């Protein structure tokens, strides 16, 4: 769950219709953020070892092989479907999320972001709004400290464990925000944020979307919903939203229309957003994702133009 961009910072309103251009530089489920979450953990797959049958191959001369199978014909490998995980599309995904999360296309500028936006989830910080009240910020700092003991955030781990699941700042003020910003200047902490973003949100969203037979736009729609709502099965979490959409329409993997299913998913998601926060701005759905869907841009092909919170963004 997020800040409505940075439009809440200092209660300074956005300038409507400002146009922002992208830089040319290259980015078991549990309840969602509003309910607290622990992040998905991928269960390892196990395989059963099999002893291959021993066969004695027939001996063939080259001539006999040619007579049996003929001259092999070169075939072009089947084209791999486009994926949001492709580098260019992944960069675009981070720009789209940043336009809604931080009111910018420069998503890398958000590593040092930290603020309590009075949404009941404590401090919201970093790339995709890790929260002190929703476990993912604690998960990030724990993982980072395991690899980099003695970092500037490690001393706050006891307090982060104590406030997890609440909006309390107990043990965090007054130094935590400054420590976060200082640590965000370190490449290792920025990499740690990237890794947790991918592990908790990006990779699970793309994997589920591909299983549902969705193209790049559908994969992004899942990813943005995962970031905002968190994974899980409650009605306002990603899993619950998907389950409700499935009751309305079939996914392409189940023989349904991709556009029809995504339209239903966005309808359910919009309702979940307003259920969580009555009166919240839903333009990240209305004038961003639904615009792309209405245009039939299921591959999320550029150039793109959209609006979030009344502000216009363009990616050439």
CORWONOR-V531157 format. One line per field, one symbol per residue. ss: DSSP state (H for helix, E for strand, C for the rest). phi: phi as a letter, one per 40 degrees, with the letter a starting at -180 (. if undefined). burial: 1 if it has 9 or more other C-alpha atoms within 8 Angstrom, else 0. A space follows every 50 residues. Layout:
ss: ???
phi: ???
burial: ???
This chain:
ss: CCCCCCCCHHHCCCCCCCEEECCCCCCCCCCCHHHCCCCCCCCCCCCCCC CCCCCCCCCCCHHHHHHHHCCCCCCCCCCCCCCCCCHHHHHHHHHHHHHH HCCCCCHHHHHHCEEECCCCCCEEECCCCEECCCCHHHHHHHHHHHHCCC CCCHHHHHHHHHHCCCCCCCCCCCCHHHHHHHHCCCHHHHHHHHHHHHHH HHHHHHHHHHHCCCCHHHHHHHHHHHHHHCCCCCCCCHHHHHHHHHHHCC CHHHCCCHHHHHHHHHHHHHHHHHHHCCCCCCHHHHHHHHHHHHCCCCCC CCCEEEEECCEEEEEC
phi: .bccgccccgfcccccgcbbbccccc..dbccdcbgabgcbccccbbccb ccccbccccbcdccccccbgccbcbcccccdcbcccdcccdcdccccccc cbfaccccccdccaaccfbgbgcbagdbgdbccbgcccdccccccccbdg ccbdccddcccccdgbbcbdgbccccccccccccccdccccccdccdccc bcccccccccccgcccccccdccccccccgchbcdbbdccccccccccac cdcbgcccccccccdccccdccccccbdgccbccccbbcccccccgcccf cccbaabbfgccbbbc
burial: 10111111000000000001110000001111110111110000000000 00000000000000110000000000000000110000111111111111 11111110011111011000111111111111111111111111100000 01110110110011111010010001101111111000110111011111 11111100110111111111111111111111111111111101110011 11100111011111110111011100000001111111111110001100 0000011111111110
